[in-house]
Amino acid sequence: MIVLAIDTSTSACSSALWRDGAVMARRLAVMARGQSEALMPMVAETMAESGLGFADLDLLAVTVGPGAFTGLRIGLAAARGLALASNLPLAGISTPLAVAAAIPVAQRRSRTLLSVIDSRRDEAWVQAYAPDLTPLGEVEALLPAQAAERYRMPVVVAGDGAAGLLPLLADGVAADAPGWPDAALVAELAARHWTAGTALSPEPLYLRPPDVTVP
């Protein structure tokens, strides 16, 4: 299976072309803003480096959140546009799952994986996973103290919200992983979940309404 994946859901922007277990091309830049200008050139560079056209692809994939409101809409709008133009299916992957998947296998042993996404507010978006990436509950918006109370077992913590939670955990260690999704892992996850029929729909996963007012 050949998958093109993109991510703009947190503080990075990435695209990747994945084929049967190998990354053919990849672009990633850490950025809090500017994904709308950076994403499509990244996609064009990724496709050019791979030497493939959209007619060669089997699937498109995108992170659906929770994450930055504007970033999610940028990624989803781009992914939906590409899917419509190329007549390709589009798979959604949750942001916490993409973050947890980057935790090295050696760090997963005997610990619960805790994916913590910065919400830019007091709470964080938190979801726990088993070492094989099976979710152990739904993603929740929790204050750091609430998360520390909830997760008293040994955990390995990943995500851009990890720093605010780790000092409060009785038995938590930081993952040797970036704090944002990587489109290369999003593509791999999408291939697995699409084949199993468990991919998410390409709809934004929000845990609170947007911070906007009508003028």
C-alpha positions as CSV (number, residue, x, y, z in Angstrom):
1,M,0.0,0.0,0.0
2,I,1.2,3.5,-0.8
3,V,0.1,6.3,1.5
4,L,0.6,10.0,1.5
5,A,0.1,11.5,4.9
6,I,0.1,15.1,6.3
7,D,0.0,16.6,9.8
8,T,-0.5,20.2,11.0
9,S,-2.3,19.4,14.2
10,T,0.2,20.7,16.8
11,S,3.4,22.7,16.6
12,A,4.9,21.1,13.5
13,C,4.1,20.6,9.8
14,S,5.0,17.4,8.0
15,S,4.2,15.3,4.9
16,A,5.4,11.8,4.1
17,L,5.1,9.2,1.4
18,W,5.1,5.6,2.8
19,R,5.1,2.4,0.8
20,D,4.8,-1.1,2.3
21,G,6.7,-0.4,5.5
22,A,9.3,2.1,4.1
23,V,9.3,5.9,4.0
24,M,10.0,7.0,0.5
25,A,10.1,10.7,1.1
26,R,9.4,13.0,4.1
27,R,9.4,16.7,5.1
28,L,9.0,18.0,8.6
29,A,9.4,21.5,10.1
30,V,8.7,22.6,13.7
31,M,6.4,25.7,13.6
32,A,3.8,27.2,15.8
33,R,2.4,29.2,12.9
34,G,2.6,29.3,9.1
35,Q,1.5,25.7,8.3
36,S,-1.0,27.1,5.7
37,E,1.9,28.5,3.7
38,A,4.3,25.6,4.3
39,L,2.1,22.5,3.9
40,M,1.4,22.3,0.1
41,P,5.1,23.0,-0.9
42,M,6.1,20.2,1.5
43,V,3.6,17.9,-0.2
44,A,4.9,18.9,-3.7
45,E,8.5,18.2,-2.6
46,T,7.5,14.9,-1.0
47,M,5.8,13.7,-4.2
48,A,8.7,15.0,-6.4
49,E,11.3,13.2,-4.3
50,S,9.3,9.9,-4.4
51,G,9.0,10.0,-8.1
52,L,5.3,9.0,-7.9
53,G,2.1,10.7,-8.9
54,F,-1.2,10.8,-7.2
55,A,-2.4,8.1,-9.6
56,D,0.1,5.8,-7.9
57,L,-1.3,6.3,-4.4
58,D,-3.7,4.0,-2.6
59,L,-4.6,6.2,0.4
60,L,-4.3,9.7,1.9
61,A,-4.1,10.2,5.6
62,V,-4.3,13.2,8.0
63,T,-4.3,13.8,11.8
64,V,-7.8,14.8,13.1
65,G,-6.9,16.0,16.6
66,P,-7.4,17.0,19.2
67,G,-4.9,19.8,18.5
68,A,-4.6,23.4,17.5
69,F,-7.9,24.6,16.1
70,T,-6.4,26.4,13.1
71,G,-3.8,23.8,12.5
72,L,-6.4,21.0,12.4
73,R,-8.5,22.9,9.8
74,I,-5.5,23.6,7.6
75,G,-4.5,19.9,7.5
76,L,-8.1,18.6,7.0
77,A,-8.9,21.2,4.4
78,A,-5.8,20.3,2.4
79,A,-6.3,16.6,2.8
80,R,-10.0,16.8,1.7
81,G,-9.0,18.9,-1.3
82,L,-6.3,16.4,-2.3
83,A,-8.8,13.5,-1.8
84,L,-11.4,15.1,-4.0
85,A,-9.0,16.1,-6.7
86,S,-7.4,12.7,-6.9
87,N,-10.4,10.6,-6.1
88,L,-8.6,8.8,-3.3
89,P,-9.9,7.6,0.1
90,L,-8.9,9.6,3.1
91,A,-8.1,8.1,6.5
92,G,-8.1,10.0,9.8
93,I,-5.7,9.3,12.6
94,S,-6.0,10.8,16.1
95,T,-3.2,13.1,17.2
96,P,-2.6,11.3,20.5
97,L,-2.2,8.0,18.8
98,A,0.4,9.5,16.3
99,V,2.3,10.9,19.3
100,A,2.2,7.7,21.2
101,A,3.4,5.7,18.2
102,A,6.7,7.6,18.2
103,I,7.6,6.2,21.7
104,P,10.5,3.7,21.2
105,V,9.5,0.1,21.8
106,A,12.1,-0.3,24.5
107,Q,10.5,2.4,26.5
108,R,7.0,0.9,26.3
109,R,7.8,-2.2,28.2
110,S,5.9,-2.5,31.6
111,R,4.5,1.0,31.3
112,T,1.4,2.7,30.1
113,L,1.9,5.2,27.3
114,L,0.5,8.6,28.1
115,S,0.0,11.0,25.2
116,V,-0.3,14.6,26.4
117,I,-1.2,17.3,23.9
118,D,-0.9,21.0,24.8
119,S,-4.3,22.7,24.5
120,R,-2.9,26.2,24.9
121,R,-5.1,26.5,28.0
122,D,-4.8,25.2,31.6
123,E,-5.8,21.7,30.8
124,A,-4.1,19.2,28.4
125,W,-5.6,16.6,26.1
126,V,-4.6,13.3,27.6
127,Q,-5.0,9.7,26.4
128,A,-3.5,6.4,27.7
129,Y,-2.4,3.5,25.5
130,A,-1.1,0.0,26.1
131,P,2.4,-0.8,24.8
132,D,0.8,-2.2,21.6
133,L,-1.0,1.2,21.1
134,T,-4.4,-0.2,22.1
135,P,-6.3,2.8,23.7
136,L,-7.1,2.4,27.4
137,G,-9.8,5.0,27.3
138,E,-11.0,8.1,25.5
139,V,-9.0,11.2,25.1
140,E,-9.9,13.7,27.9
141,A,-9.3,17.4,28.7
142,L,-7.6,17.3,32.1
143,L,-5.8,19.7,34.4
144,P,-2.2,18.5,35.2
145,A,-3.3,17.7,38.8
146,Q,-6.3,15.7,37.5
147,A,-4.1,13.7,35.2
148,A,-1.5,13.0,37.9
149,E,-4.3,11.7,40.1
150,R,-5.7,9.6,37.4
151,Y,-2.5,8.0,36.3
152,R,-0.6,6.7,39.3
153,M,0.8,3.7,37.6
154,P,4.2,3.7,35.8
155,V,3.8,5.7,32.6
156,V,6.0,7.0,29.8
157,V,4.8,10.4,28.7
158,A,5.0,11.9,25.2
159,G,3.6,15.0,23.6
160,D,4.1,18.8,23.6
161,G,2.2,19.0,26.9
162,A,4.4,16.4,28.7
163,A,6.6,19.0,30.5
164,G,3.7,20.4,32.5
165,L,2.6,17.0,33.8
166,L,5.8,15.0,34.4
167,P,6.8,16.8,37.7
168,L,3.4,15.8,39.2
169,L,3.6,12.1,38.4
170,A,4.7,9.7,41.0
171,D,6.2,7.3,38.4
172,G,6.5,9.0,35.1
173,V,9.4,9.2,32.6
174,A,9.7,11.3,29.5
175,A,9.6,9.5,26.2
176,D,12.6,9.6,23.8
177,A,10.2,11.0,21.1
178,P,9.3,14.3,19.6
179,G,6.3,16.2,21.0
180,W,4.4,16.3,17.8
181,P,3.1,13.8,15.2
182,D,5.3,12.8,12.3
183,A,3.5,12.3,9.0
184,A,5.7,9.2,8.3
185,L,4.1,7.5,11.4
186,V,0.7,8.8,10.5
187,A,1.0,7.1,7.1
188,E,2.0,3.8,8.7
189,L,-0.8,4.0,11.2
190,A,-3.3,4.9,8.5
191,A,-2.3,1.9,6.4
192,R,-2.8,-0.4,9.4
193,H,-6.1,1.1,10.5
194,W,-7.5,1.4,7.0
195,T,-6.8,-2.3,6.3
196,A,-8.5,-3.2,9.6
197,G,-11.4,-0.9,9.0
198,T,-10.7,1.2,12.1
199,A,-9.5,4.4,10.6
200,L,-11.3,7.6,11.7
201,S,-13.4,9.7,9.4
202,P,-11.6,12.8,8.2
203,E,-13.5,15.1,10.6
204,P,-11.9,17.3,13.3
205,L,-11.9,15.8,16.8
206,Y,-12.7,18.8,19.1
207,L,-13.0,18.6,22.9
208,R,-14.2,22.2,23.3
209,P,-15.7,24.9,21.0
210,P,-13.4,27.3,19.2
211,D,-12.3,30.5,20.9
212,V,-14.1,32.9,18.5
213,T,-16.8,35.5,18.8
214,V,-19.2,37.0,16.3
215,P,-18.4,40.7,15.7
